[in-house]
Amino acid sequence: MRKINVGIDLGALTRREFLGKAVTGAAAASAALVLPWERAFAQTKVQIGTMKIGDLSPFFLAVERGFFKDSGLDINVTAMVGGAAIAPALASGSLNIGWSNVVSIFQGHLEGFDYRFIANGALNKRGTNDVFGVQVATDSAIGSAKELSGKTIATNTLRNIIHVSGQHWIDGNGGDSSKVKWVEVPFPQMEPALVSKHIDAFIAVEPFVTVPAKVNKKTKVLGYPLGGIAPRLLIASYFCSDAWIQKNGNTVKAFIAALNRGIDAHNANPEEAKANVAKHTGLKPDFLKLMA
């Protein structure tokens, strides 16, 4: 088992676990899933769907250092708005491997899609690294979950873990999420939409919590939804279709091996990791120093 920190502390990866085996649930690695590495034919050209967020820093490093190429993979990376968009693309065959919040994958599984987790992506720990933040404008009169009833709140995609955890946080803190108007806004556009009064609040993941609040000083954080659900929570994973895994087990194994090398590089080279997060998210490296 290899350790990786949850998304925002780039100096010491100690709180999030990437596994070298598949997982099928949000709490732990599955002992039931057996990937047929030895008998599967490896596809070498792989289409991968990701997001421009800090949680993918080890993946970014693996790309920059050529670890996937070293593993025999020719990867094409497409950055997308979220798991709710990545999952359908994978189901259609446009993608082979995706990164997603677990809620979107669970929903797809319930709808009959053969999604299978292949490696943990991100774990959230209450009070230590709550990476989702509910934010309002600094000049907003809104100061509590109760006051969000009747307001318009943005999430990157609907019916994902950000949306669901936001509903849970509002309902658990005196508000009524059923009276909220939920809209989809990409993470980079949330702050401008808030400042221009097109929305009343938004829920985002790092680095789109720290930058609006601490760098641009345009928002204030009302709360951190994930900590209210569980003290330790799997929030994202890499996944494939089961049919693709059965045919390309060696490719999945090579992907995980390259990813683990990215984690090792991240642990050993925090400054390089910060630079790569900045490169792949469009942020300035100095901004990342404020994220803890």
MIGU-421414 format. One record per residue (C-alpha): residue in one letter; x, y, z. Coordinates in steps of 0.001 Angstrom, whole numbers, plus 500000, padded with zeros to 6 digits. Layout:
BEGIN
AXYZ ...
***
This chain:
BEGIN
M500000500000500000 R501321503388499012 K500453506644500716 I499330509877499146 N497997513005500775 V494553514305500011 G494840516768497208 I496132519980498707 D499234519459500866 L501909518932498253 G504765518644500704 A504146515279502351 L501894512697500811 T500718510816503865 R496932510834504005 R495564509381500780 E496200505845499652 F496785504643496139 L496438500884495950 G498212498550493609 K495017496535493305 A491420497193492442 V488803498512494857 T485089498104494659 G483813500144497583 A484272503526499176 A485818502269502379 A488520499752501483 A490155497693498799 S488128494768497633 A489320491244498218 A486774489907495756 L487906491520492511 V490598489564490697 L492105491207487641 P493311488692485028 W496770490190484513 E498424487090483188 R495895486039480578 A494820489465479272 F496172491065476119 A497583494530476774 Q496323497446474703 T499127500021474567 K497290503088473221 V495113504329476055 Q492592507173476221 I492427508668479725 G489904511155481127 T491058513394483995 M490391516729485692 K492517519821486273 I492661519540490064 G495365519009492683 D494319515444493491 L495869514283490224 S499362515558490996 P501018512082491007 F499395511382487653 F500698514692486295 L504201513786487461 A503970510355485887 V503054512019482595 E505829514614482766 R508499512082483682 G507503509608481021 F506550506828483421 F503603505708481299 K505839505525478241 D508363503535480273 S505565501087481099 G504861500606477411 L501790502840477249 D500996505519474695 I498470507668476547 N496234510464475343 V494881512612478187 T491638514566477975 A490781516985480796 M487045517077481467 V484674518891483806 G484044515980486171 G483200512345486705 A479625512841485533 A481085513682482112 I483981511210482208 A481815508179483029 P479543508423479948 A482597508996477748 L484148505820479124 A480905503898478666 S480766504994475019 G484310503760474393 S485803507226473898 L487889506688477041 N489568503574478409 I490520504790481896 G488890507591483837 W489204509558487045 S485942510209488855 N484301510955492127 V482885507727493505 V479241508867493507 S479122509167489718 I480578505671489388 F478185504168491924 Q475260505750490072 G476488504394486766 H476859500931488272 L473277501062489572 E472142502058486089 G473733498934484636 F477175500100483506 D480069497728484218 Y482366500252485891 R485132498869488111 F487586500775490279 I491241499972489567 A493007502276492065 N492060504629494852 G492301508266493848 A491549510433496880 L490614510037500530 N489281512857502677 K490031513032506411 R487794515136508610 G489426518219510097 T492782517507508492 N492284517934504792 D488649518715504008 V489122519531500346 F485585520610499409 G484460524088500456 V481069525839500405 Q481784529432499436 V479913532725499181 A481101536181498186 T483042538130500804 D480335540820500810 S477482538305500989 A475028538465503879 I474801534667503822 G476512533258506875 S475053529801507436 A473653526722505744 K470145527764506755 E470472530956504746 L471237529006501568 S467623527826501280 G466101529408498189 K469501530374496791 T471326529328493623 I474386527147494241 A476864525928491647 T478557522546491471 N480786521374488646 T478324518653487652 L475009517589489117 R474527514296490962 N478205513961491814 I479921513793495204 I480200517576495468 H476477517986494834 V475460515167497180 S477823516196499991 G476609519780499653 Q473012518663500061 H473982516631503119 W475867519573504653 I473000522022504114 D470373519640505521 G472580518765508485 N473197522378509406 G469710523820509523 G469023524389505830 D466816522706503247 S468674521528500154 S465404520758498370 K464784524511498235 V468147525224496611 K468478525799492873 W471471523725491782 V473315524681488594 E476377523372486769 V479390525678486458 P482974524534485678 F485379525107488582 P487395527926486932 Q484188529853486192 M482663529607489661 E484386532626491186 P483490534955488265 A479890533699488366 L479743534458492088 V481286537918491777 S478877538797488954 K475919537668491115 H474821534937488704 I474994532490491618 D474753532918495389 A477267530253496392 F479376527441495013 I480973524226496205 A484412523423494830 V487466521250495360 E491048522428495737 P492670524461494309 F489356526220493710 V488784526743497433 T492070528344498443 V492548530522495364 P489206532388495510 A489323532731499309 K492995533328500133 V494587534522496902 N491881536550495198 K490037537235498470 K486681537174496695 T485021534461498771 K484544533232502309 V484168529572503225 L481015528623505112 G481900525000505694 Y483519521781504524 P480887519198503522 L482911515984503431 G483840515978507108 G480169515825508009 I479721512516506221 A482519510374507673 P485888510830509393 R487597509034506511 L485989508895503095 L487033507653499670 I485984510419497296 A487576509552493950 S489064506633492043 Y490506505611488727 F488127503267486933 C487556501222483773 S484793499105482346 D484923495499483438 A484817494346479820 W487878496450478988 I489734495149482051 Q489081491550481011 K490717492205477637 N493459494573478803 G494560493462482241 N498247493966481495 T497534497523480388 V495782498241483680 K498712496747485573 A501143498940483608 F499007502008484301 I499028501353488052 A502791500735488031 A503403504078486312 L501010505813488698 N502848504395491703 R506112505740490300 G504394509115490086 I503516508878493774 D507117508060494662 A508339511011492596 H505783513235494280 N506967512208497721 A510603512776496830 N510213516032494892 P507543518291496436 E508686521407494580 E508526519633491243 A505094518342492236 K503889521878492941 A505212523086489603 N503395520294487801 V500114520977489581 A500468524624488574 K501177523624484983 H498224521289484699 T495699523469486542 G496803526838485177 L497657528212488623 K500778530078489655 P503152527935491765 D503141530532494558 F499403530007495025 L499948526391496026 K501976527423499070 L498758528736500632 M497027525388500385 A497350523259503518 
***
